[in-house]
Amino acid sequence: MTGTKAQPTHKRVRVGEYDVDIRTYGSGAGHIVLVHGLGASGRYFSRLVDELAKDSTVHTLEMPGFGSASTPHHGLDMAGFAKISCDALRAAGIGPAQWVGHSMGCQVVTEMALCAPDLVTSVVLMGPTTNSGERHAVLQGLRLAQDCLREPPVINWILLTDYLRAGPRWYLRTMPKMVRHRLEERIGRVQAPVTLVRGAKDPIVPARWLRELAAARPGAVAVELPGQPHVCMYTEPAQTAALLRSAAHGQ
């Protein structure tokens, strides 16, 4: 249930003391880079990858300390994760591409778009954190627990095992930096087209927050997926893939 039908090639890119693991699926003309959230890995993108790899080349990127990438000695903020991710993509020869972030990955992708605008064609932010009205680690933890009740059991299992693999130390070291990052102050500087996505039942990303982000980035497209929770790309992969294709073509 957690694997993809498409078989990937795996590349580990070393950037200084940091490892970035990149798995590539499909061989279509368009390139798409998927960036996971806090504590997660590329595994929860599996159903979306299966849809996208039918006509695109898809790269799942696992940032330092998450997924199969080794845990470094020094912590990173959102801009730090972004700089290393951009360096890894450039070293791997990936780009220009559509960049897609989920949850904390939205914050990283936004910083990536500011760091290396030449490598990105469009930006899609799914379930973007951190809601300005609840910028506190405890509140975010409560919202995550609330969302778990709305996710399918398989997603809760994937995320639990990914959290355990990342380890509490790295997770807790990264969370305050995620919470302090102000996406609403950064998104307006992104030059590439921006699409914002939330599941209508996502307690982590309220509709008000999506509207705030859309207002901060004139021209951004905001989309709500009816009935979907935070990990909307797993629960509704076909519709999410269609959104990504529309965003890639400026529709």
C-alpha positions as CSV (number, residue, x, y, z in Angstrom):
1,M,0.0,0.0,0.0
2,T,2.9,2.3,0.5
3,G,4.9,1.6,-2.7
4,T,4.4,3.0,-6.1
5,K,3.8,1.1,-9.4
6,A,6.6,3.0,-11.1
7,Q,10.0,1.8,-10.1
8,P,12.5,4.6,-9.2
9,T,16.1,5.2,-9.7
10,H,17.8,6.4,-6.5
11,K,20.5,9.0,-6.2
12,R,22.1,10.3,-3.0
13,V,23.6,13.8,-3.4
14,R,26.1,15.1,-0.8
15,V,26.1,18.8,-0.1
16,G,28.7,19.6,2.4
17,E,27.8,17.6,5.5
18,Y,24.3,17.0,4.3
19,D,22.7,14.2,2.3
20,V,19.7,14.6,0.0
21,D,18.1,11.5,-1.4
22,I,16.4,11.8,-4.8
23,R,14.2,9.1,-6.3
24,T,13.1,9.5,-9.9
25,Y,10.1,7.9,-11.6
26,G,8.9,7.9,-15.1
27,S,10.5,9.5,-18.2
28,G,8.0,12.1,-19.5
29,A,9.1,15.5,-20.9
30,G,8.0,17.6,-17.9
31,H,9.9,17.4,-14.6
32,I,8.2,17.6,-11.2
33,V,9.9,17.8,-7.9
34,L,8.0,16.7,-4.8
35,V,9.1,18.0,-1.3
36,H,7.8,16.4,1.8
37,G,6.7,17.9,5.2
38,L,8.1,17.8,8.7
39,G,9.1,14.2,9.8
40,A,7.8,12.7,6.5
41,S,9.4,11.2,3.5
42,G,8.7,10.6,-0.2
43,R,6.5,7.6,0.7
44,Y,3.3,9.5,1.2
45,F,3.6,10.8,-2.3
46,S,3.3,7.2,-3.7
47,R,-0.2,7.5,-5.1
48,L,0.4,10.9,-6.6
49,V,3.7,9.7,-8.2
50,D,1.8,6.8,-9.9
51,E,-0.5,9.4,-11.5
52,L,2.2,11.9,-12.5
53,A,4.7,9.3,-13.8
54,K,2.2,8.4,-16.5
55,D,3.3,11.4,-18.5
56,S,6.1,13.2,-16.5
57,T,9.4,12.6,-14.9
58,V,8.8,12.8,-11.1
59,H,11.5,13.3,-8.5
60,T,10.8,12.9,-4.8
61,L,13.3,14.7,-2.7
62,E,14.1,13.6,0.9
63,M,15.8,16.4,2.9
64,P,18.6,15.9,5.4
65,G,17.4,13.9,8.5
66,F,14.2,12.7,6.9
67,G,13.3,9.5,5.0
68,S,16.4,7.6,4.0
69,A,18.7,10.7,4.2
70,S,21.1,10.6,7.1
71,T,20.7,12.9,10.1
72,P,23.3,15.7,10.1
73,H,25.1,17.2,13.2
74,H,23.8,20.7,12.6
75,G,20.2,21.8,12.4
76,L,18.7,23.7,9.5
77,D,16.0,26.4,9.1
78,M,13.7,26.6,6.1
79,A,16.2,28.7,4.1
80,G,18.9,26.2,5.0
81,F,16.9,23.2,3.8
82,A,16.1,25.1,0.6
83,K,19.7,26.0,-0.2
84,I,20.8,22.4,0.2
85,S,17.9,21.1,-1.8
86,C,18.6,23.6,-4.6
87,D,22.3,22.6,-4.6
88,A,21.4,18.9,-4.7
89,L,19.0,19.4,-7.7
90,R,21.5,21.4,-9.6
91,A,24.2,18.8,-8.9
92,A,21.8,16.1,-10.1
93,G,21.0,18.0,-13.3
94,I,17.3,18.3,-12.4
95,G,15.6,21.5,-13.7
96,P,13.9,23.6,-14.7
97,A,10.9,21.8,-13.1
98,Q,7.6,22.3,-11.3
99,W,8.2,22.3,-7.6
100,V,5.6,20.9,-5.3
101,G,5.7,21.2,-1.5
102,H,3.5,19.6,1.1
103,S,3.0,21.0,4.6
104,M,6.5,22.2,5.8
105,G,7.7,21.4,2.3
106,C,5.7,24.4,1.1
107,Q,7.9,26.7,3.3
108,V,11.0,25.0,1.9
109,V,9.8,25.2,-1.7
110,T,9.0,28.9,-1.3
111,E,12.6,29.5,-0.1
112,M,13.9,27.3,-2.9
113,A,12.0,29.4,-5.5
114,L,13.7,32.5,-4.0
115,C,17.1,30.8,-3.9
116,A,17.2,29.4,-7.4
117,P,14.5,31.0,-9.6
118,D,16.2,29.6,-12.7
119,L,15.4,26.0,-11.7
120,V,11.6,26.4,-11.2
121,T,8.8,26.8,-13.7
122,S,5.9,26.8,-11.3
123,V,5.2,26.4,-7.6
124,V,2.4,24.3,-6.0
125,L,1.9,24.5,-2.2
126,M,-0.3,21.8,-0.8
127,G,-1.4,22.2,2.8
128,P,1.0,25.1,3.5
129,T,2.2,25.6,7.0
130,T,2.4,27.5,9.4
131,N,-1.0,29.1,10.0
132,S,-0.4,32.6,11.3
133,G,-3.2,32.3,13.8
134,E,-1.7,29.2,15.5
135,R,2.0,29.7,15.3
136,H,2.9,27.6,18.3
137,A,4.4,24.1,18.4
138,V,1.7,22.8,20.9
139,L,-1.1,24.1,18.8
140,Q,0.4,22.6,15.7
141,G,0.7,19.2,17.5
142,L,-2.9,19.4,18.5
143,R,-4.0,20.1,14.9
144,L,-1.9,17.2,13.6
145,A,-3.6,14.9,16.1
146,Q,-7.0,16.2,14.9
147,D,-6.0,15.6,11.3
148,C,-5.0,12.0,12.2
149,L,-8.7,11.3,12.9
150,R,-9.5,12.3,9.3
151,E,-6.8,10.5,7.5
152,P,-7.0,6.8,6.3
153,P,-5.1,4.4,8.6
154,V,-2.4,3.7,6.0
155,I,-1.4,7.4,6.0
156,N,-1.2,7.5,9.8
157,W,1.0,4.3,9.7
158,I,3.3,5.8,7.0
159,L,3.7,9.0,8.9
160,L,4.2,7.3,12.3
161,T,7.0,5.1,10.9
162,D,8.6,8.1,9.1
163,Y,8.5,10.1,12.3
164,L,10.2,7.2,14.2
165,R,12.8,6.9,11.5
166,A,13.6,10.7,11.6
167,G,13.7,10.4,15.4
168,P,12.3,12.8,18.0
169,R,15.5,14.8,18.4
170,W,15.7,15.9,14.7
171,Y,11.9,16.4,14.5
172,L,11.8,18.6,17.6
173,R,14.9,20.4,16.5
174,T,13.3,21.3,13.2
175,M,9.7,22.1,14.4
176,P,10.5,25.5,16.1
177,K,12.1,26.7,12.9
178,M,9.1,25.6,10.9
179,V,6.8,27.4,13.3
180,R,8.8,30.7,13.3
181,H,9.1,30.9,9.5
182,R,6.6,33.4,8.2
183,L,5.5,32.1,4.8
184,E,3.1,35.1,4.3
185,E,6.2,37.4,4.3
186,R,8.1,35.3,1.7
187,I,5.6,34.1,-0.8
188,G,5.0,37.5,-2.4
189,R,8.6,37.5,-3.6
190,V,8.3,34.3,-5.6
191,Q,8.4,35.1,-9.3
192,A,7.2,31.7,-10.7
193,P,3.4,31.1,-10.9
194,V,2.0,29.9,-7.6
195,T,-0.9,27.6,-6.8
196,L,-2.2,27.1,-3.3
197,V,-4.1,23.9,-2.3
198,R,-5.9,22.8,0.8
199,G,-8.2,19.9,1.7
200,A,-11.6,21.3,2.9
201,K,-11.3,19.1,6.0
202,D,-7.7,20.0,6.8
203,P,-7.6,21.4,10.4
204,I,-3.9,22.4,10.0
205,V,-4.6,24.7,7.1
206,P,-7.8,26.7,7.6
207,A,-9.4,28.5,4.7
208,R,-8.6,31.8,6.3
209,W,-4.9,31.0,6.1
210,L,-5.1,30.1,2.4
211,R,-6.8,33.4,1.7
212,E,-4.1,35.2,3.6
213,L,-1.4,33.6,1.5
214,A,-3.3,34.3,-1.7
215,A,-3.6,37.9,-0.8
216,A,0.2,38.0,0.0
217,R,1.0,36.7,-3.5
218,P,-1.1,38.6,-6.1
219,G,-2.0,36.3,-9.0
220,A,-1.8,33.1,-6.9
221,V,-4.5,30.5,-7.6
222,A,-6.2,29.1,-4.5
223,V,-7.9,25.7,-4.8
224,E,-9.9,23.7,-2.1
225,L,-10.4,20.0,-2.5
226,P,-13.8,19.0,-1.1
227,G,-13.8,16.5,1.7
228,Q,-10.1,16.0,1.8
229,P,-7.8,16.1,4.9
230,H,-4.2,17.4,5.2
231,V,-2.5,14.6,3.1
232,C,-4.9,15.3,0.1
233,M,-2.4,14.1,-2.5
234,Y,-2.8,10.5,-1.0
235,T,-6.5,10.6,-0.5
236,E,-7.3,12.2,-3.9
237,P,-4.3,11.6,-6.1
238,A,-6.0,11.9,-9.5
239,Q,-7.5,15.3,-8.8
240,T,-4.3,16.5,-7.2
241,A,-2.3,15.4,-10.3
242,A,-4.8,17.2,-12.5
243,L,-4.2,20.4,-10.5
244,L,-0.5,20.0,-10.9
245,R,-0.8,19.6,-14.7
246,S,-3.1,22.7,-14.9
247,A,-0.6,24.7,-12.9
248,A,2.3,23.5,-15.1
249,H,0.4,24.8,-18.1
250,G,-0.7,28.1,-16.5
251,Q,-4.4,27.2,-16.4
